[in-house]
Amino acid sequence: MGRDGATAAPTRRGRADRSDCDVGSHHGPGGLDVLQPQFSTPFSGEATPFVYLVCLVAILVAASGIVEMAREWPSAGAFFTYVTRGLGPRAGFITGGLMFIAYALLPPAQLGLIGSYVQSTLRTEANIDVPWWLIGVVPALAMIILALEGIRASLRMALILFATEVGVVMLLAIVVVGHGGRSGLSLHPLSPTASPHGLPGLATGFVFAALSFVGFEAAATLGDEVRQPRRLVPRAVLLSSALVGLIYVFCVWAEVNGLGPAATSRLNGASTPWNDLASMYASWLKWPVIAASVSSMFAVMINSANGIARILNTMAREGLLPRPLAMVDRRRLTPTRATLATGAFAVVCAMLVGAASGGLATPTGGSNVYGYLGFLLTLGVLPVYALTNLAAARYYARARRFRVVRHGLLPLGGATLMVALLVGQIVEQTDTPYTWLPWVIVAWVTAVSLAALWLMRGRPRLPVLAR
């Protein structure tokens, strides 16, 4: 086993040439998804900007442990490797299982969101009705093609889409602020007292705000494929989370001020608030906003697909998943079969959830795919952030290079924040199906734990399970 926690790739060129990719151009979440805040507003209402501000602080604290482990153990396995090194192989296996559900559900969630948004937009702007699932298949195929072409092509496309959407959305936000909003600018949305549903509303709104940040750590999965990973990967993780977080807070604050409290309270997953803002304040920006919104969601699909494909590939190399998923294309150096499996899962999962929750013909079906899968995957990834921070504290304590703030207060504080959010979500949640979705994660962790025990007894010589 190498220093990165993964066995050697099956071919001599099984690892990407580090000169082919520069993680410095990778911006984590893949974009500013301007539609995500409206999934928080039914719960946190006018206080949604406050929720995003608190979430930014929590994510930056939680990122501390991730950065420390990324600096020490750069690996495509990311959290799987970090937690294994810090807390042991069984905890690493559970982490891999949680990351699977988190990263694997993000592409189908975005597929549903793109389909719902474009269907609603076409209905409003052109009186054309195309089923959301048919719309969503197009970016899903494009996602697979880009991923198969290689990490460099994927990151370049994500960077272009990110720059485009940030420019358009920031411009509209500035226009809204310049007009003084709907009835004057107010800092009240940055206060928790603006929540119409009190603490329970803030708790659920926080989960959807955290969903906006999921993927800020995506650069960590590129540790095998970049130049100078110990320097560039930690920098990318911190800069992406801070930059995207600040943009989110400003844009969501501008959105709430631009729409006003009444219109904000009426938002739901199938709404198109930024289209409305463009119509109200800058009609010439409407179609650029529509294009930026779609590009935002597609960029998230690209980055999340890259992440889950590489995690599947690493776990297959360790013998924890079927060996064919470990195959790497000799020319493009991409995990081909893992990428195809990721794409197929995204399409099938989105179809099944959409058909069961709102139908395949209306935008509600697509928005429910995003809402339910997004909520579920966020509850899956938050424990991973907690485990990684605990792993960082334990690893550096044993390595005798422990620094109180960097390896103690910050990682333990990040773990505590993530656990507190999960517990608060279970205690305060009152809306179905969100009341029982946390227990899906509990059941999944139980199943993964049992699988780890079975593997330990039946295949004790697996490198990842050996102490």
PyMOL commands that set and color helices and strands:
alter all, ss='L'
color gray80, all
select helices_A, chain A and resi 18-20+23-25+37-72+79-87+89-126+132-149+151-178+188-190+192-194+198-213+218-222+229-259+261-265+273-281+283-317+323-326+336-357+363-398+404-428+437-458+463-465
alter helices_A, ss='H'
color red, helices_A
deselect
rebuild
show_as cartoon
